[in-house]
Amino acid sequence: MDETKVFTFDAMKHGITYLSIVPLRKEATHRSEMVSQLLFGETYEVLKEQGNWLFIKCNYDNYEGWIDQNQHQEISDKDFSNISFNDFGLALDLVSSATSSQHSIPVVCGSSLPFFDGMNFKAGKEKFIYNGQAIQSEAKNTTLFERVAMRYLNAPYLWGGRSPFGIDCSGFTQVVYKFTGIKLLRDAYQQAEHGALVNFIEEAQPGDLAFFNNEAGTIIHVGIILKDNRIIHSSGKVRIDKIDHFGIYNTETKKYSHQLKVIKRVF
């Protein structure tokens, strides 16, 4: 196949992530920037094909990018619809295994477990047993955010990452809030469109999202406010620092690392 040719589809094709983590790339090559990741059980639409690459749109946040066709698992329109509109589980362990008669797959925190009944789930045509802690989607609530966020402490920063083994600032907030039932978009500047404005840092509450800008005024960073004027965020690693009306005060370097732009309340 000529890899310069791009093919689109008359009928929509759908897929499900059947690996622990699948990188989503900006361009159709493994050398390209990773813009995000798909976690196990997350679904997507295939929009077009180029050589051994598929251009997809993630069902969770509508983010688009390229995945290697060898990491694609096709599902039927019916299965895609059933998974999208029915309850599912969320993996709560940093990593645990999902096993079927054919596979054993490491599943990281934040992964989706379709049709989860407390122990078993079904992905496509395959039935799995999940060996870790999980919650049912209907059990998601706003009290979970701090418990989940703390599980990522010291996870290394990774541009485009969404897992405990590498995560960026907006990937961190997005996956944490997945457990609360609140869908955040993928990038920090997009997430800043969510919620209600909090006018002053003194009015901030645990769970509020704080956004930070560069010298040009562009939002480039996000974190989750905790009690006692603290913030948990991914910067070098997932860490807890102090926050005030100037921004984030790095407790190790004794310097401000990020300039506060706006605070939003999402629940």
Buried (B, 14 or more C-beta within 10 A) or exposed (E): EEEEEEEEEEEEBBBBBBBBBBBBBBBBBEEBEBBBBBBBBBBBBBBBBBBEBBBBBBBBBEBBBBBBBEBBBBBEEEBBEBBEEEEBBBBBBBBBBBEBEEEEBEBBBBBBBBBBEEEBBBBBEBBBEBBBEBBBBEEBEBEBBBEBBEBBEEBEBBEBBBBBEBBBBBBBBBBBBBBBBBEBBBBBBBBBEBBEEBEEBEEBEEBBBBBBBEEEEEBBBBBBBBEEBBBBBBBEBBBBBBBEEEBBBBEEEEEBBBBBBBBBBBB
